[in-house]
Amino acid sequence: MSWTVGELARLAGVTVRTLHHYDRIGLVRPSERTSAGYRSYDAHDLDRLQQVLVYRELGFPLDEVATLLDDPEADPAAHLRRQHALLRERLERTQAMVAAVEKEMEARQMGISLTPEERFEVFGDWLPEEYAAEAEERWGDSDAWAQSQRRTAAMTKEDWLRVKAESDDVERRFAEALTAGVPADSPQAMDVAEEHRQQISRDFYDCSPEVHAGLGRMYVEDERFTAYYERIAPGLAQYVSTAVQANAARQG
């Protein structure tokens, strides 16, 4: 099977001018010429061209590509293995870059105007932007969502550190009450739950007892939130959920 220079150019997605240049520098030469002097490429030429294009895509200069392909010690399988390894490395780097850009997009969507380093300092390995799309789907049309977006957009790193410290304090006292055997529906536990509700209202959106009760149910219905609390203390997710719902009933 053979191709003219135009046919090969269309097949490989390059220009005829590129093939002419590769011919001139000896990188990809046609195996034959017709009686009229036109270039005629065969399957071997196509294979070499494909290898050239992969190396070029990987950023290799043409002279280095020629050296690699003309190495008498290398065989086609060796080239494929090398290209496969390089492409896998590029894919991993690209995937990491895509993930970083997506997280930045999600963070901006949530109104978190922190650098990646600042977000790690504030949140550690728990990144709130991971819940951004789901949160917007659930509450995107609500006044609470709009209010939260406005408030978080104006928060500085210091604001987030304060919020995190207050949240950590509430979670610590929940855990201490659980460990001490204080009932989740006791006044002590409900008072901590009320502080939790007030903190949400102060920093994010007006959190009514009814809305807070819904959050409490989510802590045991959504395995991600359950896992978050269980990392602090075993059984804490159910404890907080019960305390929050008991407090909501007390407020109602």
Secondary structure as the mmCIF struct_conf table of DSSP 4:
data_model
#
loop_
_struct_conf.conf_type_id
_struct_conf.id
_struct_conf.beg_label_comp_id
_struct_conf.beg_label_asym_id
_struct_conf.beg_label_seq_id
_struct_conf.end_label_comp_id
_struct_conf.end_label_asym_id
_struct_conf.end_label_seq_id
STRN STRN1 SER A 2 THR A 4
HELX_RH_AL_P HELX_RH_AL_P1 VAL A 5 ALA A 12
TURN_TY1_P TURN_TY1_P1 GLY A 13 GLY A 13
HELX_RH_AL_P HELX_RH_AL_P2 VAL A 16 ARG A 24
TURN_TY1_P TURN_TY1_P2 ILE A 25 GLY A 26
BEND BEND1 LEU A 27 VAL A 28
BEND BEND2 SER A 31 SER A 31
STRN STRN2 GLU A 32 ARG A 33
TURN_TY1_P TURN_TY1_P3 SER A 35 ALA A 36
BEND BEND3 GLY A 37 GLY A 37
STRN STRN3 ARG A 39 ASP A 42
HELX_RH_AL_P HELX_RH_AL_P3 ALA A 43 GLU A 57
TURN_TY1_P TURN_TY1_P4 LEU A 58 GLY A 59
HELX_RH_AL_P HELX_RH_AL_P4 LEU A 62 LEU A 69
TURN_TY1_P TURN_TY1_P5 ASP A 70 ASP A 70
TURN_TY1_P TURN_TY1_P6 PRO A 72 GLU A 73
HELX_RH_AL_P HELX_RH_AL_P5 PRO A 76 MET A 110
TURN_TY1_P TURN_TY1_P7 GLY A 111 GLY A 111
HELX_RH_AL_P HELX_RH_AL_P6 PRO A 116 PHE A 123
TURN_TY1_P TURN_TY1_P8 GLY A 124 ASP A 125
HELX_RH_3T_P HELX_RH_3T_P1 PRO A 128 TYR A 131
HELX_RH_AL_P HELX_RH_AL_P7 ALA A 132 TRP A 139
TURN_TY1_P TURN_TY1_P9 GLY A 140 ASP A 141
BEND BEND4 SER A 142 SER A 142
HELX_RH_AL_P HELX_RH_AL_P8 ASP A 143 ALA A 153
TURN_TY1_P TURN_TY1_P10 ALA A 154 ALA A 154
HELX_RH_AL_P HELX_RH_AL_P9 LYS A 157 THR A 179
TURN_TY1_P TURN_TY1_P11 ALA A 180 GLY A 181
TURN_TY1_P TURN_TY1_P12 ALA A 184 ASP A 185
BEND BEND5 SER A 186 SER A 186
HELX_RH_AL_P HELX_RH_AL_P10 PRO A 187 ASP A 203
TURN_TY1_P TURN_TY1_P13 PHE A 204 PHE A 204
BEND BEND6 TYR A 205 TYR A 205
HELX_RH_AL_P HELX_RH_AL_P11 PRO A 209 GLU A 221
BEND BEND7 ASP A 222 ASP A 222
HELX_RH_AL_P HELX_RH_AL_P12 GLU A 223 ILE A 232
BEND BEND8 ALA A 233 ALA A 233
TURN_TY1_P TURN_TY1_P14 PRO A 234 GLY A 235
HELX_RH_AL_P HELX_RH_AL_P13 LEU A 236 GLN A 251
#
